[in-house]
Amino acid sequence: MSDQDDNNVTPLPAVPSPETAASEADSASVPVESQPIVSSVVVLAERTEPAKPPRVLAIANQKGGVGKTTTAINLGTALAAIGERVLVIDLDPQGNASTGLGIDRRNRRVSTYDVLVGEAPLREAIVATAVPRLSLAPSTMDLSGLELEIGQARDRAFRLRSAITPLNNGKFVGVGDFSYVLVDCPPSLNLLTVNAMAAANAILVPLQCEFFALEGLSQLLQTVEQVKSTLNPGLSIHGIVLTMFDARNNLSNQVVADVREFMGPKVYDTIIPRNVRVSEAPSYGKPVLVYDLKCVGSEAYLRLATEIIQREKELKAS
């Protein structure tokens, strides 16, 4: 047990003096002498609660340059910062999420490619990042040939789901488990993205505040509906996050209005602004919340994480 765990232990009640023990024992349902033991058992039970399956969010958009990887990295960091235990799965052959979290290519001995072709379990691919409570399953360029290798397999669309399913088996809450899995998808609607959608509870769609923002969104929504009807009946759109917003640009404001009119409450209230610090952070192998916690980009991702947690609570209550 770590020192940190010791600090979190609920203090055991003091053993009463002999003079008061008899009178207290008469009225208590549990003998006074055993109360410290009972308290210890309660504390131990709280610590050994079996972990539930993680919530899986696929971050997807077939358009490139909309902020998928930036959102995966920084949303994962923000969720970890507010106490969640997060795993980012890099499913893009370019491996930008892996690089952005400071994992050098030489240290990617087991990758998501190995997991999807069945050569290694997901746990073997997971590496720790510099951010507490944030881990990563890195990717390599080998992923680009995955479709050719498993394209004829009957379970080709369910490889990621099968890898994630046992992730929290045998784990306890707060001890080696994950509460969220974020899947960074490639910029195309290929077998990798289909795997992510088949494994996900919900889709998070980054959408840039630029002229062609809505172009292709309808195609993505159609793909989600196809996956929902054929592979994953529980799949839903968790939300759409507007990225690269420039308040000085009238076009950005018009795009925000159009997307909100088209998608309604599915659009998050939080908007990610165009920010130089957000763009600089990946070149240092750091999330922007680590690179510059005070910048507007970091603040926006913290608000987005809070908003996502709130939506999660509303989904559980409904």
C-alpha positions in Angstrom: 0.0 0.0 0.0 1.4 3.4 -0.9 1.8 6.4 1.4 -0.9 8.1 -0.6 -3.3 5.3 0.1 -2.5 5.5 3.8 -3.4 9.1 3.8 -6.8 8.3 2.3 -7.7 5.7 4.8 -10.8 6.6 6.9 -9.6 6.9 10.5 -10.8 4.0 12.7 -13.0 5.0 15.6 -11.2 5.2 19.0 -11.8 2.3 21.4 -14.0 3.6 24.2 -12.8 3.6 27.8 -13.9 0.8 30.1 -16.3 3.1 31.9 -18.3 4.0 28.8 -18.0 0.8 26.9 -20.7 -1.1 28.8 -23.4 1.6 28.3 -22.5 2.1 24.7 -22.5 -1.6 24.0 -26.1 -1.9 25.3 -27.4 0.5 22.7 -25.2 -0.3 19.8 -26.1 -3.1 17.3 -22.4 -3.9 16.9 -20.2 -4.6 20.0 -17.9 -1.7 20.8 -14.9 -4.0 20.8 -15.5 -5.0 17.2 -16.3 -1.5 15.7 -12.7 -0.8 14.6 -12.6 -4.2 12.8 -16.0 -3.5 11.2 -14.7 -0.1 10.0 -11.6 -1.7 8.5 -13.7 -4.2 6.6 -15.9 -1.4 5.2 -12.9 0.6 4.1 -11.4 -2.5 2.5 -14.6 -3.3 0.7 -14.7 0.2 -0.8 -11.2 -0.3 -2.1 -11.9 -3.6 -3.7 -15.0 -2.8 -5.8 -14.7 -4.6 -9.1 -14.0 -2.2 -12.0 -16.8 -1.7 -14.6 -16.2 -1.7 -18.3 -14.8 1.6 -19.5 -16.8 4.1 -21.5 -15.4 4.1 -25.1 -15.6 7.3 -27.1 -14.4 7.2 -30.7 -13.1 10.6 -32.0 -14.0 10.5 -35.7 -14.3 12.6 -38.8 -13.2 11.5 -42.3 -11.9 15.0 -43.0 -8.3 15.6 -42.1 -7.1 18.6 -40.2 -10.2 19.1 -38.1 -8.5 18.5 -34.7 -9.2 14.8 -34.0 -5.8 14.0 -32.6 -5.5 17.4 -30.8 -8.9 16.7 -29.2 -8.0 13.1 -28.3 -4.7 14.2 -26.6 -6.1 17.2 -24.8 -9.5 15.8 -23.9 -7.7 12.8 -22.4 -5.4 15.0 -20.4 -8.3 17.1 -19.2 -10.3 14.1 -18.1 -7.3 12.8 -16.3 -6.8 16.1 -14.6 -10.3 16.0 -13.1 -9.8 12.5 -11.8 -10.7 10.0 -14.5 -8.4 7.2 -15.5 -8.0 7.4 -19.3 -6.6 5.3 -22.1 -6.0 6.9 -25.5 -5.9 4.3 -28.3 -4.0 5.6 -31.4 -5.7 4.0 -34.4 -4.1 6.3 -37.0 -1.1 4.9 -38.9 0.5 8.4 -38.8 0.8 8.0 -35.0 0.4 11.7 -34.2 -1.4 11.0 -30.9 1.6 8.8 -29.8 4.1 11.5 -30.8 1.9 14.3 -29.2 2.0 12.4 -25.9 5.8 12.1 -26.0 6.1 8.4 -26.9 9.1 8.0 -29.2 8.7 5.6 -32.1 11.6 3.5 -30.7 9.5 2.9 -27.6 6.5 1.5 -29.5 7.6 -2.2 -29.2 3.9 -3.4 -29.0 1.4 -1.3 -31.0 -2.3 -1.2 -31.9 -1.3 -3.1 -35.0 -0.1 -6.0 -33.0 -3.3 -5.9 -31.0 -5.6 -5.9 -34.0 -3.8 -8.7 -35.8 -4.1 -10.8 -32.7 -0.4 -11.0 -31.8 -0.7 -9.2 -28.4 -3.4 -8.3 -25.9 -4.3 -4.6 -25.5 -2.7 -4.5 -22.0 0.7 -5.3 -23.5 0.6 -2.3 -25.8 -0.3 0.2 -23.1 2.4 2.6 -22.0 2.3 5.3 -19.4 2.6 9.0 -20.4 4.0 11.9 -18.5 0.4 12.8 -17.4 -0.8 11.0 -14.3 -3.8 8.7 -14.9 -3.4 9.0 -18.7 -2.1 6.0 -20.7 -1.6 5.3 -24.4 -1.8 2.4 -26.8 0.6 3.7 -29.5 0.4 3.1 -33.3 2.9 2.5 -36.0 2.9 2.7 -39.8 2.1 -1.1 -39.9 -1.5 -0.1 -39.3 -1.7 1.2 -42.9 -1.6 -2.4 -44.2 -4.1 -3.8 -41.7 -7.0 -3.9 -44.1 -5.1 -6.1 -46.5 -4.2 -8.5 -43.7 -7.6 -8.9 -42.0 -9.9 -7.7 -44.7 -11.2 -11.3 -45.4 -11.6 -12.3 -41.7 -15.1 -12.7 -40.5 -14.4 -10.7 -37.3 -12.5 -8.0 -39.1 -14.9 -5.2 -37.8 -14.8 -6.4 -34.2 -11.0 -6.7 -33.5 -10.9 -3.6 -31.4 -14.0 -4.4 -29.5 -12.6 -7.9 -28.7 -9.4 -6.2 -27.5 -11.1 -3.7 -25.2 -13.7 -6.1 -23.7 -11.3 -7.8 -21.2 -9.4 -4.5 -20.4 -10.8 -4.1 -16.9 -11.3 -7.8 -16.1 -9.8 -8.7 -12.7 -9.2 -5.0 -11.9 -10.6 -2.9 -9.1 -11.8 0.7 -9.1 -8.7 2.9 -8.9 -6.3 0.0 -9.2 -5.1 -0.5 -12.8 -8.6 0.1 -14.4 -9.7 2.7 -16.9 -12.9 4.7 -16.7 -12.6 6.2 -20.3 -11.1 4.9 -23.5 -10.6 7.5 -26.3 -10.0 6.2 -29.8 -8.2 8.5 -32.2 -9.4 7.5 -35.6 -7.7 8.0 -39.0 -9.0 10.7 -41.4 -11.1 8.2 -43.5 -14.0 5.9 -43.1 -12.0 2.7 -43.5 -11.8 -0.5 -41.6 -9.9 1.1 -38.7 -12.7 3.7 -38.2 -15.3 1.0 -38.5 -13.5 -1.0 -35.8 -13.5 2.1 -33.6 -17.3 2.7 -34.2 -18.1 -1.0 -33.6 -16.2 -0.8 -30.2 -17.5 2.6 -29.1 -20.4 3.5 -26.8 -20.5 6.9 -28.6 -18.9 9.0 -31.3 -17.3 12.4 -30.6 -17.0 14.5 -33.8 -14.5 17.4 -34.0 -15.7 19.9 -36.6 -13.6 22.9 -37.7 -15.2 26.3 -37.9 -14.4 26.7 -41.6 -16.2 26.9 -44.9 -16.4 23.2 -45.6 -17.4 22.3 -42.0 -20.7 20.7 -42.9 -19.4 19.0 -46.0 -18.9 15.4 -45.3 -20.8 15.5 -41.9 -23.9 14.0 -43.5 -21.7 11.1 -44.9 -20.2 10.5 -41.4 -23.7 10.4 -39.9 -24.8 7.9 -42.5 -21.8 5.7 -41.7 -22.7 5.9 -38.0 -26.3 4.8 -38.8 -25.0 1.9 -40.9 -22.7 0.8 -38.2 -25.5 1.1 -35.7 -27.9 -1.0 -37.7 -25.4 -3.7 -38.6 -22.6 -3.9 -36.1 -23.3 -1.8 -32.9 -26.9 -1.1 -32.0 -25.9 0.9 -28.9 -23.8 3.4 -30.9 -24.8 7.1 -30.6 -23.4 10.5 -31.4 -22.1 11.8 -28.0 -21.6 15.3 -29.3 -20.0 17.6 -31.9 -17.1 19.8 -30.7 -16.4 22.9 -32.8 -12.7 23.5 -33.2 -10.4 26.2 -34.6 -12.8 29.0 -33.8 -11.6 32.5 -34.6 -13.9 35.1 -33.0 -12.5 37.8 -35.4 -13.7 35.9 -38.4 -17.4 36.4 -39.4 -17.3 33.0 -41.2 -16.5 31.2 -38.0 -19.5 32.7 -36.3 -21.7 31.8 -39.2 -20.4 28.2 -39.2 -21.2 27.9 -35.5 -24.7 29.2 -36.1 -25.2 26.8 -39.0 -23.9 23.7 -37.2 -26.1 24.5 -34.1 -29.1 24.9 -36.3 -28.4 21.6 -38.1 -27.4 19.4 -35.1 -29.2 21.2 -32.2 -28.3 20.0 -28.7 -25.7 17.5 -30.0 -23.3 20.4 -30.4 -21.3 21.0 -27.2 -21.5 24.4 -25.6 -17.7 24.5 -25.4 -15.9 25.8 -28.5 -12.2 25.2 -29.0 -10.5 28.4 -30.2 -7.7 28.7 -32.7 -4.7 29.0 -30.4 -1.0 29.1 -31.1 -0.1 27.2 -27.9 -2.4 24.4 -28.9 -0.5 24.1 -32.2 2.9 24.3 -30.6 2.4 21.7 -27.9 2.7 18.5 -30.0 6.1 19.5 -31.3 7.3 19.3 -27.6 5.5 15.9 -27.1 3.1 17.4 -24.6 -0.6 18.1 -24.3 -1.4 21.8 -24.2 -2.5 21.5 -20.6 1.0 20.4 -19.7 2.7 22.8 -22.1 0.7 25.9 -21.0 -2.1 25.4 -18.5 -3.1 29.0 -18.5 -3.7 29.5 -22.3 -7.3 29.7 -23.7 -6.9 26.3 -25.4 -6.2 24.5 -22.1 -9.1 26.2 -20.4 -11.4 25.2 -23.3 -10.4 21.6 -23.1 -11.0 21.5 -19.3 -14.5 23.0 -19.9 -15.1 20.4 -22.6 -14.1 17.5 -20.2 -16.4 18.9 -17.6 -19.3 19.1 -20.1 -18.7 15.6 -21.3 -18.8 14.3 -17.7 -22.0 16.2 -17.2 -23.6 14.6 -20.3 -22.4 11.2 -19.1 -24.3 11.7 -15.8 -27.4 12.8 -17.7 -27.2 9.6 -19.9 -26.9 7.4 -16.8 -29.9 9.1 -15.2 -32.1 8.8 -18.3 
